[in-house]
Amino acid sequence: MELLNIECDVRFIPKPRTIHQLATFFALPEKTLYELSNLTETVSPEIQHAAIAFAANAKKVTQLDPEEKNALNAFVKFLSIQ
């Protein structure tokens, strides 16, 4: 039934498992199929840069000082609204 919906309804969004199975069966790039099915979102360069900068300076969460914890919370809040 899901395959029929994929073929007939341009607004239908398939399950990620289905996309994975189709990619495997047809030996197609899974990432491309996810993008075509609207199951992924493009990451903005700003988010990517912030994530890399954060990871480069990351410590264990238990070792963060209050200022670093505030920065982490701000980063997580920023990601949640993107």
Secondary structure as the mmCIF struct_conf table of DSSP 4:
data_model
#
loop_
_struct_conf.conf_type_id
_struct_conf.id
_struct_conf.beg_label_comp_id
_struct_conf.beg_label_asym_id
_struct_conf.beg_label_seq_id
_struct_conf.end_label_comp_id
_struct_conf.end_label_asym_id
_struct_conf.end_label_seq_id
HELX_RH_AL_P HELX_RH_AL_P1 GLU A 2 CYS A 8
TURN_TY1_P TURN_TY1_P1 VAL A 10 ARG A 11
HELX_RH_AL_P HELX_RH_AL_P2 PRO A 16 PHE A 26
TURN_TY1_P TURN_TY1_P2 ALA A 27 ALA A 27
HELX_RH_AL_P HELX_RH_AL_P3 GLU A 30 LEU A 36
TURN_TY1_P TURN_TY1_P3 SER A 37 ASN A 38
HELX_LH_PP_P HELX_LH_PP_P1 THR A 42 SER A 44
HELX_RH_AL_P HELX_RH_AL_P4 PRO A 45 ALA A 56
TURN_TY1_P TURN_TY1_P4 ASN A 57 ASN A 57
HELX_RH_3T_P HELX_RH_3T_P1 VAL A 61 GLN A 63
HELX_RH_AL_P HELX_RH_AL_P5 PRO A 66 ILE A 81
#
